[in-house]
Amino acid sequence: MTNQTIAERKLFWAGLAILVAAFAFGGGGSKYGSANLIVQLVALVALSFHRAAFFEFWRSAPLALKALIGLTFLLPILHIVPLPPSVWNAFPGRLLMVQALELVDANDWATLSVDPIRTLLALSAVIAPLALLTIGWSAPRDRLITLGWCAVAIGLVNFGLGIPQVLSNSDVGVLYPENPMPGVLFGTFANRNSTGVFLVGALALAALLPMPARFQQLGVWARPAICLLLLLAILLTRSRTAIVLAAIPMGLVAMRFLFARLGSTASVRAGWLAIVPVVLVIGALGTLAITSPGRVAEVVDRFEGSGTDARAFIWEDAAYSAERYFPVGSGMGTFDDVFQIDESLENMTLRRAGRAHNDYLEIAIEAGLPGLILTAAWLGLLAWLAWRARKAHDRWIAWSGGAFLLAAALQSITDYPLRNQSLLVFGAFALVLLVRFGTDEAERSGRTEKRP
């Protein structure tokens, strides 16, 4: 075994360690700081053994990607830099802080963030995804495909863990019992919407990744079986968004089938237009499946019961918070603190909001205009990477990662999928697939060789 082969295996095992740790301990969100710390320590240990991969990423990765990662780190760092009172007192939304501190004669230097400890925790959440991203940048493509199938296996493990959760009406096997929902599949997550969007990503990988060489003969029946199990798992989460977003990987499968049958450039262009009715047909079939008798039919009640959804009231008060702290924001990770002040009495319920249930709105509150611009830049980069991948030989592998990123971006309209370590790490892996397979390896090597 050569030194290169050993190094490649080490990169794979390092990536797998981060992925497994994230899904074992990182699905509970910010309430579980000790569990999140385990994920971050595993990532730091893995990265310490692959410092060369870290520096190689910053040397050869696309400039736009490196710039956005740097700005993503810089924004919360700026939030925790101490400022003189003459500066921070003038920022919007700080009047209550000023009045409270003046009562105890403590109006001194302070940070832009109204709670710098929470902002520091928000900053630490980027450690694990950055570690996986930099390790994945140097890993061979075949190892990344294997890692993708490991992620599919984790999806099946979530399904396995969810079976006793569903059959016992959440009396058995629920890892985060503070939000009981009888008969719902949670897997290793505290939020069933997060479970659902992860399973959508796992479905995309299972449907589009090439089968390992040793399992080629099994792939004829194994791939459809795995996809059906993942679809069933998505349905058992009873997450409306996840059920709808499952159309993304299914639509990509239909598109790939059409392209394989068409062939010519003109036909391929026609295939792009043909995918629209195909997705509509898939949606119609999904609706028929939902209306079937049994437990599956309970999902319909959730679609029809949106009129009593408390999120509409949360959004109303959150919009006021965003306006009050605009344009600088209250500081990353501080939503729960500032929302308690702005939540109106007529919109209060017995449950605490905790999140804005719209990540774009929450970013507007916490990071203001800079955060919204940074978010738009990330979405623009992902769209460009997905569009560029259409010319790559392995575009379907790239789009398997892009499918999860698209699903997470869409689910962020009504939820907060990337607010836990598990999905942040999985999102970083999906980004690796999109970047690495979105261009041909020869093109990447050519750019690297041209560097002095």
BATI-112716 format. One record per residue: x, z, y of N, C-alpha, C in turn. Coordinates in steps of 0.1 Angstrom, whole numbers, padded with zeros to 4 digits, always signed. Each point is the difference from the previous one (the first is absolute). Example, Ala and Ser with C-alpha at 12.3 -4.5 7.8 and 13.67 -1.06 7.14 Angstrom:
BEGIN
+0132+0078-0057-0009+0000+0012+0009+0000+0012;-0004-0007+0011+0009+0000+0011-0008+0008+0011;
This chain:
BEGIN
+0008+0000-0012-0008+0000+0012+0009+0000+0013;-0002-0009+0008+0008-0002+0012-0003+0011+0011;+0009+0001+0009-0003+0010+0011-0012-0004+0009;-0002-0014+0001-0011-0005+0008-0013+0004-0007;-0001-0002-0013-0012+0004-0007-0003+0014+0001;+0010+0009-0001-0002+0014+0001-0005+0004+0014;+0006-0007+0010-0005+0002+0014-0015-0004+0002;-0003-0011-0006-0014-0005+0001-0010+0010-0007;+0004+0005-0011-0008+0010-0007-0002+0012+0008;+0011+0005+0006-0001+0012+0009-0010-0002+0011;+0001-0012+0006-0010-0003+0011-0014+0001-0005;-0002-0006-0012-0014+0000-0006-0004+0015-0002;+0008+0008-0006-0004+0014-0003-0002+0008+0012;+0008-0003+0011-0002+0007+0012-0013-0003+0006;-0004-0013+0000-0013-0004+0006-0011+0005-0009;+0002+0001-0013-0011+0005-0008-0002+0015+0002;+0011+0007+0002+0000+0015+0003-0008+0003+0012;+0002-0008+0011-0007+0002+0012-0015-0003-0002;-0003-0011-0007-0014-0004-0002-0007+0010-0009;+0006+0005-0010-0007+0010-0009-0002+0013+0008;+0011+0005+0007-0002+0012+0008-0011-0001+0010;-0001-0011+0006-0010-0002+0011-0014+0001-0006;-0002-0006-0012-0014+0001-0006-0002+0013-0007;+0010+0007-0004-0002+0013-0007-0002+0011+0010;+0006-0001+0012-0001+0011+0010-0005-0004+0014;-0001-0013+0003-0003-0003+0014-0014-0005+0003;-0009+0003-0009-0014-0006+0003-0009+0010+0007;+0005+0011+0004-0009+0010+0007+0000+0000+0015;+0009-0008+0006+0000-0001+0015+0007+0012+0006;-0002+0002+0013+0008+0009+0008-0003+0015-0004;-0010+0003-0006-0003+0013-0004+0009+0006-0010;+0007-0009-0008+0008+0004-0011+0015-0002+0004;+0005+0008+0009+0014-0002+0005+0010+0001-0010;-0001+0010-0009+0010+0003-0010+0001-0012-0010;-0011-0005-0004-0001-0012-0009+0006-0012+0007;-0003-0002+0013+0006-0011+0007+0015+0001+0001;+0005+0013+0002+0014+0002+0001+0007-0004-0013;-0006+0002-0012+0006-0004-0012+0002-0015+0000;-0010-0008+0004+0002-0014+0001+0011-0004+0009;+0001+0006+0012+0011-0003+0009+0013+0003-0005;+0002+0012-0007+0012+0003-0006+0005-0009-0011;-0010-0004-0008+0004-0010-0010+0004-0013+0006;-0006-0004+0011+0004-0012+0007+0014+0001+0006;+0003+0012+0006+0013+0002+0006+0011+0000-0011;-0003+0006-0011+0010+0000-0011+0002-0014-0005;-0011-0007-0002+0002-0014-0005+0008-0008+0010;-0003+0002+0013+0007-0008+0010+0015+0004+0001;+0003+0013-0002+0014+0004+0000+0008-0007-0010;-0005-0004-0011+0007-0007-0010+0001-0015+0002;-0008-0005+0011+0000-0014+0003+0001-0002+0015;+0011+0006+0005+0002-0002+0014+0004-0014+0004;+0006-0007-0010+0004-0014+0003-0013-0008+0002;-0010+0003-0008-0013-0008+0001-0006+0003+0014;+0001+0012+0005-0006+0004+0013+0007-0009+0011;+0013+0000-0001+0007-0007+0011-0001-0016-0002;-0002-0004-0012-0002-0014-0002-0013-0005+0005;-0010+0009-0001-0013-0004+0006+0001-0001+0015;+0007+0009+0007+0001-0001+0015+0009-0011+0004;+0008-0005-0009+0009-0011+0003-0007-0014-0002;-0008-0001-0010-0005-0014-0004-0015-0002+0001;-0008+0011+0002-0014-0002+0000-0004-0007+0013;-0012-0006+0000-0005-0007+0012+0000+0009+0012;+0004-0006+0012+0001+0008+0012-0013+0006+0004;-0011-0008-0001-0013+0006+0004-0004+0012-0008;+0003+0000-0013-0003+0011-0009+0008+0012+0004;+0013-0002+0002+0009+0011+0004-0005+0006+0014;-0003-0009+0009-0005+0005+0013-0012+0009-0001;-0010-0005-0008-0012+0008-0001+0002+0013-0007;+0008+0000-0010+0004+0013-0007+0006+0010+0010;+0010-0006+0008+0006+0009+0010-0009+0005+0010;-0010-0008+0005-0009+0005+0009-0010+0010-0006;-0003-0002-0013-0009+0009-0007+0006+0014+0000;+0013+0001-0002+0007+0013+0001+0002+0005+0014;+0002-0009+0009+0003+0004+0014-0013+0006+0007;-0012-0005-0003-0012+0005+0006-0002+0015-0002;+0000+0005-0012-0002+0015-0001+0012+0007+0005;+0012-0005-0001+0012+0007+0006-0002+0002+0014;-0005-0010+0008-0002+0001+0014-0011+0011+0003;-0009+0002-0010-0011+0010+0002+0006+0014-0001;+0011+0002-0006+0005+0014-0001+0013+0002+0008;+0003-0008+0010+0010+0002+0009-0005+0009+0011;+0007+0012+0003-0005+0009+0010+0001-0007+0014;-0010+0003+0008-0001-0006+0014-0003+0012+0010;+0005-0002+0012-0002+0010+0010-0015+0001+0004;-0005+0011+0004-0014+0002+0003-0005-0010+0011;+0008-0004+0009-0004-0010+0010-0003-0013-0006;+0005-0003-0012-0003-0013-0007-0012+0002-0009;+0001+0009-0010-0011+0000-0010-0013+0005+0006;+0000+0008+0010-0012+0005+0006-0008-0012+0006;+0007-0011+0003-0007-0011+0007-0007-0010-0011;+0003+0002-0013-0005-0009-0010-0015+0003-0001;-0008-0010-0003-0015+0002-0002-0003+0009-0012;-0010+0009+0002-0005+0008-0011+0008+0013-0001;+0009+0003+0009+0008+0013-0002-0005+0011+0009;-0012-0001+0007-0005+0010+0009-0002+0013-0007;-0006+0000-0012-0003+0012-0007+0013+0007-0004;+0011-0007-0004+0013+0006-0003+0006+0006+0012;-0001-0007+0011+0006+0005+0012-0007+0013+0004;-0013+0000+0000-0008+0012+0004+0003+0012-0010;+0001-0003-0013+0003+0011-0009+0014+0006+0002;+0010-0009+0002+0014+0005+0002+0001+0007+0013;-0007-0004+0010+0001+0007+0013-0005+0014-0001;-0010+0002-0009-0006+0013-0001+0011+0010-0005;+0009-0005-0008+0010+0009-0006+0014-0002+0007;+0000-0008+0011+0012-0003+0007+0010-0006-0008;-0004-0010-0008+0009-0007-0009+0000-0015+0001;-0004-0005+0012+0000-0014+0002+0014-0005+0003;+0007-0003-0012+0014-0004+0001+0002-0013-0007;+0012-0004-0004+0002-0012-0007-0008-0001-0013;-0006-0012-0002-0008-0002-0012+0001-0015-0004;-0005-0003-0012+0000-0013-0005-0012-0008+0004;+0001-0013-0002-0011-0009+0002-0011+0003-0010;+0003+0003-0012-0009+0004-0010-0006+0014+0003;-0013+0001-0002-0006+0013+0002+0003+0010-0011;+0005-0005-0012+0004+0008-0011+0012-0007-0006;+0012+0004+0005+0012-0007-0005+0003+0002-0015;-0004+0011-0006+0002+0003-0014-0007-0011-0008;-0013-0002+0003-0008-0010-0007+0006-0014+0002;+0006-0003+0012+0006-0013+0002+0013-0001-0008;+0007+0011-0002+0012-0001-0008-0003-0002-0015;-0011+0006-0004-0005-0003-0014-0004-0014-0002;-0007-0006+0011-0004-0014-0001+0013-0009-0001;+0010+0004+0007+0013-0008+0000+0006+0001-0014;+0000+0012-0006+0006+0001-0014-0008-0008-0010;-0012-0004+0002-0008-0007-0009+0006-0014-0002;+0008-0005+0009+0005-0014-0001+0013+0000-0009;+0005+0011-0004+0013+0001-0008-0002-0007-0013;-0010+0003-0008-0001-0005-0013-0003-0015+0000;-0009-0006+0008-0002-0014+0000+0012-0008+0005;+0008+0006+0009+0012-0007+0005+0010+0000-0012;+0001+0011-0007+0010+0000-0012-0004-0011-0010;-0013-0001-0003-0004-0010-0010+0002-0014+0005;-0002-0002+0013+0001-0013+0006+0015-0005+0000;+0009+0009+0004+0014-0004+0000+0006-0002-0014;-0004+0009-0010+0004-0002-0013-0006-0013-0006;-0012-0003+0003-0006-0012-0005+0006-0012+0005;+0005+0000+0012+0006-0011+0007+0012-0005-0008;+0008+0009-0007+0012-0004-0007-0003-0002-0015;-0012+0005-0005-0002-0001-0014-0003-0015-0004;+0004-0004-0012-0002-0014-0005-0015-0002-0001;-0004-0013+0001-0014-0003+0000-0007+0004-0013;+0007-0002-0012-0006+0003-0012-0003+0015-0002;+0009+0008+0007-0002+0014-0001-0012+0004+0009;-0002-0007+0011-0012+0003+0008-0013-0004-0007;+0001-0010-0008-0012-0004-0007-0003+0011-0011;+0010+0005-0006-0001+0011-0010-0006+0012+0007;+0005+0003+0012-0005+0012+0008-0014-0002+0003;-0004-0013+0003-0014-0003+0003-0009+0004-0012;+0004-0004-0012-0007+0004-0012-0001+0015-0002;+0011+0007+0004-0001+0014-0001-0011+0006+0009;-0001-0007+0012-0011+0004+0009-0014-0002-0006;-0001-0011-0008-0012-0003-0007-0003+0011-0010;+0011+0004-0007-0001+0011-0010-0005+0013+0007;+0005+0002+0012-0005+0012+0007-0014-0001+0003;-0005-0012+0003-0014-0002+0003-0008+0003-0013;+0005-0004-0011-0007+0003-0013+0000+0015-0003;+0011+0007+0004+0001+0014-0001-0011+0007+0008;-0002-0005+0013-0010+0005+0008-0014-0002-0006;-0002-0011-0007-0013-0002-0006-0001+0010-0012;+0011+0002-0007-0001+0010-0011-0003+0014+0005;+0007+0004+0011-0003+0013+0005-0014+0001+0006;-0006-0011+0004-0013+0000+0006-0011+0001-0010;+0002-0004-0013-0010+0001-0010-0006+0014-0001;+0008+0010-0003-0006+0014+0000-0005+0004+0013;+0005-0005+0011-0006+0004+0013-0014-0005+0001;-0002-0012-0004-0014-0006+0001-0009+0006-0010;+0004+0001-0013-0008+0005-0011-0004+0015+0002;+0009+0007+0007-0003+0015+0002-0006+0003+0013;-0004-0011+0008-0005+0002+0013+0009+0008+0009;+0013-0003-0002+0011+0005+0008+0003+0015-0003;-0004+0005-0011+0003+0014-0005+0014+0000-0006;+0005-0011-0005+0012-0001-0008+0009-0011+0006;+0013+0004+0002+0010-0010+0003+0002-0004+0015;-0008+0006+0009+0001-0003+0014+0012+0007+0006;+0010-0007+0006+0012+0006+0005-0002+0006+0013;-0010-0005+0008-0002+0005+0014-0015+0004+0001;-0004+0012-0004-0014+0003-0001-0007+0004+0013;+0007-0001+0012-0006+0005+0012-0011-0010+0005;-0001-0012-0006-0011-0009+0004-0008-0005-0013;-0008+0009-0006-0006-0003-0012-0011-0011+0001;+0001-0010-0009-0009-0011-0001-0003-0002-0014;-0010+0005-0006-0003-0001-0014-0001-0014-0005;+0007-0003-0011-0001-0013-0006+0008-0011+0007;+0010+0003+0008+0008-0009+0007+0014+0000-0005;+0006-0012-0001+0014-0001-0005+0009+0001+0012;+0009+0010-0001+0010+0003+0011+0014-0003-0005;+0002+0001-0013+0014-0002-0005+0009+0011+0006;+0011-0005+0006+0010+0010+0005-0001+0001+0016;-0012-0004+0005-0002+0000+0014-0011+0011+0004;+0001+0004+0013-0010+0009+0005-0012-0008+0006;+0002-0013+0003-0010-0008+0006-0004-0012-0009;-0012-0001-0003-0004-0011-0010+0002-0013+0006;-0001-0002+0014+0003-0013+0006+0015-0004-0002;+0009+0010+0001+0014-0003-0003+0002-0004-0014;-0007+0007-0009+0001-0004-0015-0005-0015-0001;-0011-0003+0007-0005-0013-0002+0009-0011+0006;+0006+0002+0012+0008-0010+0005+0013-0001-0007;+0005+0011-0006+0012-0002-0009-0003-0008-0012;-0012+0003-0006-0004-0008-0012-0002-0015+0003;-0004-0003+0013-0001-0014+0004+0014-0006+0000;+0010+0008+0005+0014-0005+0000+0005-0002-0014;-0003+0010-0009+0004-0002-0014-0006-0012-0007;-0013-0002+0004-0007-0012-0006+0007-0013+0005;+0004+0000+0012+0007-0012+0005+0013-0003-0007;+0008+0011-0003+0012-0001-0007-0003-0005-0015;-0009+0007-0006-0004-0004-0014-0004-0014-0001;-0007-0005+0010-0006-0014-0001+0011-0011+0004;+0010+0004+0008+0008-0011+0005+0015+0001-0004;+0005+0011-0004+0014+0001-0004+0002-0007-0013;+0011-0006-0002+0003-0007-0013+0003+0011-0011;-0005-0003-0012+0002+0010-0011+0015+0000-0003;+0005+0012-0004+0014+0001-0005+0002-0009-0012;+0011-0005-0002+0003-0010-0011-0004+0006-0013;+0003+0013-0003-0003+0005-0013-0014+0002-0003;-0009-0001+0011-0014+0002-0002-0008-0013+0003;+0006-0011+0000-0006-0013+0003-0012-0002-0009;+0002+0002-0013-0011-0003-0010-0012+0009+0002;+0003+0013+0004-0011+0009+0002-0007-0002+0013;+0006-0007+0009-0006-0002+0013-0013-0008+0000;-0002-0008-0010-0013-0008-0001-0012+0009+0000;+0001+0012-0007-0011+0009+0000+0002+0013+0008;+0013+0003+0001+0003+0013+0007-0003+0000+0015;+0003-0012+0006-0002+0000+0014-0015+0001+0004;-0009-0008-0007-0014+0002+0003-0005+0014-0003;+0005+0005-0011-0005+0014-0003+0004+0010+0010;+0012-0001+0005+0005+0009+0010-0008-0001+0013;-0002-0013+0004-0008-0002+0012-0014+0005-0001;-0006-0001-0011-0014+0005-0002+0000+0015+0001;+0010+0007-0006+0001+0014+0001+0002+0005+0014;+0008-0007+0008+0002+0003+0014-0013-0002+0008;-0007-0011-0003-0012-0002+0007-0011+0011-0003;+0000+0004-0013-0009+0011-0003+0004+0013+0007;+0013+0002+0001+0005+0012+0007-0004+0000+0015;+0001-0012+0006-0004-0002+0014-0015+0004+0002;-0008-0005-0009-0014+0002+0000-0003+0015-0001;+0008+0007-0009-0003+0014-0002+0004+0009+0012;+0009-0005+0009+0003+0008+0012-0012+0000+0009;-0010-0009-0001-0011-0001+0008+0004-0001+0015;+0011-0006+0002+0005-0003+0014-0006-0014+0004;-0008+0000+0010-0006-0013+0004+0011-0009+0005;+0009+0005+0008+0011-0009+0005+0008-0006-0012;+0004+0008-0010+0008-0004-0011-0007-0011-0008;-0013+0002-0002-0008-0009-0008+0000-0014+0007;-0002+0000+0013+0000-0012+0008+0014-0006+0000;+0010+0008+0002+0014-0005+0001+0005-0006-0013;-0006+0004-0011+0004-0006-0013-0002-0015+0000;-0008-0005+0009-0001-0015+0001+0013-0007+0004;+0009+0008+0007+0013-0006+0004+0008-0005-0012;+0004+0009-0009+0008-0005-0011-0008-0010-0009;-0013+0002-0001-0008-0009-0008-0001-0014+0006;+0000+0000+0014+0000-0013+0007+0013-0007-0002;+0011+0008+0000+0014-0006-0002+0001-0006-0014;-0006+0007-0010+0000-0006-0013-0007-0013-0001;-0012+0000+0007-0008-0013+0000+0008-0010+0008;+0007+0003+0010+0008-0010+0008+0011-0005-0009;+0007+0009-0007+0011-0005-0008-0005-0010-0011;-0012+0004-0006-0006-0009-0010-0003-0014+0006;-0006+0000+0012-0003-0013+0007+0013-0008+0002;+0010+0007+0005+0012-0007+0004+0007-0006-0013;-0001+0007-0011+0006-0005-0012-0008-0012-0005;-0013-0001+0003-0007-0012-0004+0001-0011+0009;+0003+0002+0013-0001-0011+0010+0014-0007+0001;+0010+0007+0004+0014-0006-0001+0005-0006+0013;-0006-0011+0005+0006-0008+0011-0002+0008+0013;+0008-0004+0010-0001+0007+0013-0013-0001+0006;-0007-0011+0000-0013-0002+0005-0010+0009-0007;+0002+0000-0013-0010+0009-0008+0003+0014+0003;+0012+0004+0002+0003+0014+0003-0007+0004+0013;+0001-0009+0010-0007+0003+0012-0015+0002-0002;-0005-0009-0008-0014+0002-0003-0003+0013-0008;+0009+0004-0008-0001+0013-0007-0001+0012+0009;+0007-0001+0012-0001+0011+0009-0014+0002+0005;-0007-0012+0003-0014+0001+0004-0009+0004-0011;+0003-0005-0012-0009+0003-0011+0000+0015-0004;+0011+0008+0004+0000+0014-0004-0011+0008+0007;-0005-0005+0011-0010+0008+0007-0013+0001-0008;-0006-0011-0005-0011+0002-0009+0003+0007-0013;+0012-0001-0004+0004+0007-0013-0001+0015+0003;+0005+0004+0011+0000+0015+0003-0015+0004+0001;-0008-0008+0006-0015+0003+0002-0006+0001-0014;+0003-0008-0009-0005+0000-0014+0004+0013-0006;+0013+0004+0001+0005+0012-0005-0007+0012+0005;-0003+0000+0014-0007+0010+0006-0014+0002-0006;-0007-0012-0002-0013+0000-0006+0000+0006-0014;+0010-0004-0008+0001+0006-0014+0002+0015+0001;+0009+0004+0010+0002+0014+0001-0013+0008+0003;-0008-0006+0009-0013+0006+0003-0009+0001-0012;+0000-0010-0008-0008+0001-0012+0005+0011-0009;+0013+0001-0001+0005+0011-0009-0004+0014+0005;+0000+0001+0014-0003+0013+0005-0014+0004-0002;-0009-0010+0000-0014+0003-0002-0004+0002-0015;+0009+0000-0009-0003+0003-0014-0004+0014-0002;-0007+0004-0011-0004+0014-0002+0012+0009-0003;-0003+0013+0001+0010+0010-0004+0008+0005+0012;+0012+0006-0003+0008+0006+0011+0004-0010+0010;+0002-0013-0004+0005-0010+0010-0010-0001+0011;-0013+0001-0003-0010-0002+0010+0000+0010+0011;+0006+0012-0002+0001+0010+0010+0008-0004+0012;+0009-0010-0002+0007-0005+0011-0009-0007+0011;-0011-0006-0005-0009-0006+0010-0005+0010+0010;-0003+0012-0005-0005+0010+0009+0010+0003+0012;+0012-0001-0003+0010+0002+0011+0000-0011+0010;-0002-0013-0005-0001-0011+0009-0012+0001+0009;-0011+0005-0006-0012+0000+0007-0002+0013+0009;+0009+0010-0003-0001+0013+0008+0009+0001+0011;+0005-0011+0006+0010+0000+0011-0006+0005+0013;-0014+0000+0001-0006+0005+0012+0003+0015+0003;+0003+0008-0010+0003+0014+0002+0015+0003-0001;+0008-0010+0001+0014+0001-0001+0005+0008+0013;+0007+0011-0002+0005+0008+0011+0011-0006+0007;+0006-0011-0005+0011-0006+0006-0004-0006+0014;-0012-0005+0001-0004-0005+0013+0000+0010+0011;-0003+0013-0003+0001+0010+0010+0014+0004+0003;+0009+0000-0011+0014+0003+0002+0006-0011+0009;-0003-0012-0002+0005-0011+0008-0004+0001+0015;-0012+0005+0002-0005+0002+0014+0009+0010+0008;+0003+0011-0007+0008+0010+0007+0015-0003+0000;+0004-0007-0010+0014-0005-0001+0003-0010+0011;-0009-0008+0003+0002-0010+0011+0002+0007+0013;-0008+0011+0002+0002+0008+0012+0014+0006+0001;+0005+0005-0012+0014+0006-0001+0010-0011+0003;-0002-0012-0005+0010-0011+0003+0000-0003+0014;-0011+0000+0007-0001-0003+0014+0007+0011+0008;-0002+0013-0004+0005+0011+0007+0016+0000+0000;+0006-0004-0011+0014+0001-0002+0007-0014+0003;-0008-0010+0003+0005-0013+0003+0008+0000+0013;+0012-0007+0001+0005-0010-0009+0012+0006-0009;+0003+0013+0001+0012+0004-0007-0003+0007-0013;-0013+0005-0002-0003+0006-0013+0003+0015+0000;-0005+0007-0010+0002+0014-0001+0012+0004-0009;+0006-0010-0007+0011+0003-0009-0004-0003-0014;+0009-0007-0008-0003-0003-0014-0003+0012-0008;-0011-0001-0008-0004+0011-0009-0008+0011+0007;-0005-0002+0012-0007+0011+0007-0015-0002+0001;-0005-0010-0007-0014-0002+0001-0009+0012-0002;+0003+0007-0011-0009+0011-0004+0000+0011+0011;+0011+0001+0007+0000+0010+0011-0008-0004+0012;+0002-0012+0005-0007-0004+0012-0015-0003-0003;-0003-0004-0012-0014-0004-0002-0009+0012+0000;+0005+0012-0003-0008+0012+0000-0005+0003+0014;+0008-0004+0010-0003+0003+0014-0011-0010+0005;+0001-0013-0005-0009-0010+0005-0012-0002-0008;-0001+0006-0012-0012-0002-0008-0012+0006+0006;-0011-0008+0002-0012+0005+0007-0008+0008-0009;-0008+0009+0006-0008+0010-0008-0011-0008-0008;-0005-0010+0006-0011-0007-0007+0005-0008-0012;+0013-0003-0001+0005-0008-0011+0007+0009-0010;+0001+0013+0002+0007+0009-0010-0008+0001-0013;+0007+0001-0011-0006+0002-0013+0007+0013-0006;-0004+0003-0012+0006+0011-0007+0014-0003-0005;+0003-0013+0000+0014-0004-0005+0009-0003+0012;+0012+0002-0001+0010-0003+0010+0004-0015-0002;+0001-0007+0011+0003-0014+0000+0014-0003-0007;+0010+0007+0005+0013-0001-0006+0007-0013+0005;-0007-0011-0002+0005-0013+0004-0010-0008+0008;+0004-0010+0007-0009-0009+0008-0008-0009-0009;+0004-0002-0013-0006-0009-0009+0000-0014+0006;+0009-0003+0008+0003-0013+0005+0015+0001+0005;+0009-0005-0007+0014+0002+0003+0004-0006+0013;-0006-0011+0004+0004-0006+0012-0005+0008+0012;-0011+0007-0001-0005+0009+0010+0009+0012+0000;+0004+0005-0011+0009+0012-0001+0013-0003+0006;+0005-0012-0002+0013-0004+0006-0002+0000+0015;-0011-0005+0005-0003-0001+0015+0001+0014+0006;-0005+0010-0008+0000+0014+0005+0014+0006+0000;+0007-0002-0011+0013+0006-0002+0011-0007+0007;+0000-0013+0000+0011-0008+0005-0003-0008+0012;-0013-0001+0004-0004-0007+0012+0003-0015-0001;+0003-0006+0012+0002-0014+0001+0013-0004-0008;+0011+0007+0001+0012-0004-0008-0003-0001-0015;-0008+0010-0005-0004+0000-0014-0008-0012-0004;-0010-0004+0009-0008-0011-0003+0008-0013+0000;+0009-0001+0010+0009-0012+0000+0008-0001-0012;+0006+0011-0004+0008+0000-0012-0008-0004-0013;-0012+0006-0001-0009-0004-0011-0003-0015+0000;-0003-0005+0012-0003-0015+0001+0012-0008-0004;+0012+0005+0003+0013-0007-0003+0002+0000-0015;-0003+0011-0007+0001+0001-0014-0010-0010-0007;-0012+0000+0005-0010-0009-0006+0004-0014+0002;+0005-0003+0012+0005-0014+0002+0011-0004-0009;+0010+0009-0002+0011-0003-0009-0005-0002-0014;-0009+0008-0005-0005-0001-0014-0007-0013-0001;-0008-0004+0010-0007-0013-0001+0010-0012+0000;+0010+0001+0008+0011-0010+0000+0007-0001-0013;+0003+0012-0006+0007+0000-0013-0009-0006-0011;-0013+0003+0000-0009-0006-0010-0001-0015+0002;-0001-0004+0013-0001-0015+0002+0013-0007-0004;+0011+0006+0003+0013-0006-0004+0001-0001-0015;-0006+0009-0007+0002+0000-0015-0007-0011-0007;-0009-0008+0008-0007-0011-0007+0010-0011-0005;+0012-0001+0006+0009-0010-0004+0010+0005-0011;+0000+0013-0003+0009+0005-0009-0004-0003-0015;+0010+0000-0008-0003-0003-0015-0008+0011-0006;+0003+0013+0004-0006+0012-0006-0011+0005+0010;-0007-0008+0006-0010+0004+0011-0010+0009-0006;-0004-0001-0013-0011+0008-0005+0005+0014-0002;+0013+0002-0003+0005+0013-0001+0001+0007+0014;+0004-0008+0010+0000+0005+0013-0014+0004+0005;-0010-0008-0004-0014+0002+0004-0006+0012-0007;+0006+0003-0012-0005+0012-0007+0003+0013+0008;+0011+0000+0007+0003+0011+0009-0008-0001+0013;-0001-0012+0005-0008-0002+0012-0015+0003-0002;-0005-0001-0012-0014+0004-0003-0002+0015+0003;+0009+0008-0005-0002+0014+0003+0001+0003+0015;+0010-0006+0007+0002+0003+0014-0013-0005+0008;-0006-0011-0004-0012-0004+0006-0011+0009-0002;-0001+0005-0013-0011+0009-0004+0002+0013+0008;+0012+0005+0002+0002+0013+0007-0003-0002+0015;+0003-0012+0005-0003-0002+0015-0015-0001+0002;-0007-0006-0009-0015-0001+0001-0006+0014-0002;+0005+0007-0010-0006+0013-0003+0002+0010+0012;+0011-0002+0007+0003+0009+0011-0010-0001+0011;-0009-0010+0000-0011+0000+0010-0010+0011-0002;-0002+0005-0013-0009+0010-0003+0006+0012-0007;+0013+0000-0001+0007+0011-0008+0014+0002+0005;+0009+0006-0008+0013+0002+0004+0009-0001-0013;+0001-0012-0006+0008-0001-0012+0014+0003+0001;+0007-0002+0011+0015+0002+0000+0003+0013+0006;-0008+0010-0001+0002+0013+0004+0004+0010-0011;+0005-0006-0011+0005+0008-0011+0013-0006-0005;+0009+0008-0007+0013-0005-0004-0002-0011-0011;-0010+0002-0009-0001-0010-0011-0002-0014+0005;-0010-0002+0009-0003-0013+0005+0010-0005+0010;+0007+0009+0007+0011-0005+0009+0011-0006-0009;+0004+0007-0011+0010-0005-0009-0004-0013-0006;-0013-0001-0005-0005-0012-0006-0001-0011+0010;-0003+0003+0012+0000-0010+0011+0014-0006+0003;+0010+0009-0001+0014-0004+0002+0004-0010-0012;-0004+0003-0012+0003-0008-0011-0008-0014+0001;-0012+0000+0005-0007-0012+0002+0007-0008+0011;+0005+0006+0010+0008-0007+0010+0012-0006-0005;+0007+0007-0009+0012-0006-0007-0004-0013-0007;-0011+0001-0008-0004-0012-0007-0003-0012+0010;-0007+0003+0011-0003-0010+0009+0012-0006+0007;+0010+0008+0003+0012-0005+0007+0009-0007-0010;+0003+0006-0011+0009-0005-0010-0004-0013-0006;-0013+0000-0004-0005-0012-0007-0007-0010+0009;-0001+0003+0013-0006-0009+0009+0009-0011+0005;+0013+0001-0004+0010-0010+0002+0008-0002-0012;+0005-0012-0002+0008-0003-0012+0013+0007+0001;+0005+0005-0012+0013+0007+0000+0011-0008+0005;+0000-0013-0002+0011-0008+0005+0001+0000+0015;-0012+0000+0006-0001+0000+0015+0005+0013+0006;-0003+0011-0007+0005+0013+0004+0015+0001-0001;+0005-0005-0012+0014+0001-0002+0008-0009+0010;-0006-0011+0004+0006-0009+0010+0001+0007+0013;-0010+0007+0004+0001+0007+0013+0010+0011+0000;+0001+0007-0012+0010+0011-0001+0014-0006+0000;+0003-0011-0006+0013-0006+0000+0005-0004+0014;-0010-0004+0008+0004-0005+0014+0004+0011+0009;-0002+0013-0004+0004+0011+0008+0015+0001+0000;+0006+0004+0011+0015+0001+0000+0004+0012-0008;
